[in-house]
């Protein structure tokens, strides 16, 4: 159940910022540097073609990453990247492993609210 190009454009035009999440949802911490580059580059290129704008950010699938993942993200021109590490973030944190709150369709509204207010 992936989004279509049309749905991606519509969301982006309605202020839902679409950025990269790799080409095939790989566990980036379990694949080679070359494969990290390949999946990130494919995702970035496809989205830039669909949206006709630069893609600057990536959220690592499952939050996993290695130094090779960070190296690949920098090489491909991503300006920052998100992991799923928990904790408060400030300007001194590594901008290629920023934390984010993991959310999926199995969460109830109450569980979602709790995640937003730890």
N, C-alpha and C positions, 0 to 999 in steps of 0.2 A: 504494500500500500504506500507507494512513494508519491510525492507531489509531482504533478505534471509541470511542464515549462510554463504553461498558462497560469496555473495556480501560484507558482513561484513569483511570476511577474505581478499578479494581482496582489499578493500579500505584500511584496516589496513596495508597490505603489500606494499601499494603504498603511505605510509606516510600520510594518512588521519587517524588521531588518533581517535580510537573508544573507548569511555568510557561509563559510565552508565547514564541512563536517566529514571530509574525505569522500572518495568515490564509492567505496563499498563497505563502510563501517568496520574497517579492520581494527584489530587490537594493535595499535601502533607500537606498543612496548614489546610485542612478540614478533615483529617482522624486521627485515633488514633496513639499513639506511636507504638503499636504492629503492626498496618497495615503499618506504615512507615518502620519498620524493615523488615517486610515480603516482601514488593515490592522492597526495595533496595537490600535485600539479594538475591532475585530471579534474579534480573537483573545482579547483580555482578557475581553470580555463573554461569549463562548461558553464559555471555560474556567471563568469564575466561575459560570455557569449550570450547567455539568456537575458541577463539584466542590463547589458551594455554599460557596465560601470566596473570599477576596480573592486576586487574582493580583498579585504585587508586582514580579516580575522578568521581564526579557525578554532573550533571546539573539538578537542580530541575525543573520539568515540570511547565510551567507557571510562574516560578520564586518564587512561594509561599513556605514558610517554617515557622516553629515555633521552639521554643527551643527543643521540642521533636524530630523534624526532625534533628536538629543539633546533638542531643544526639545519635540518631539512626545511623547517618552517621559516627560519631566517633567510636561508638561501633562496627560497621561492618568493620572498618579499612580503610575507605576512608581518603585520605590525605588532600583533600580540596573539596569544593563544590561551585557551581555557582548558584546565584539567577539571577534576572533580574533587580536588583536595579541599578540605574544610578549613576555614579560618578567615580572620579579618585580613584585608589586603590594604596596603598603602603603596605610595609611589616607589618605595625601596624594594618591593617584592619583585621577583622575576616575572617580567611581562610575558614570558612564554610558558608559564605554568600557573596562571591565575585560577583561583578557585571558582566554582560555580555550584549552584544547588541542583542536584539531580532530581528530575521530575519525570514521571511517566504516567501513562493512562490508568494505572492501577491505584493511584493515590486518590483518596477522598479529598473533598474540599478542606475538611478539618486537618488532615495530615499535611496538606499543602500549606495551610496557614501556620502550622507548627514549624515547618521547615523555614518559613520566612522570618520567624521570630524565635530563634534558638534560646 
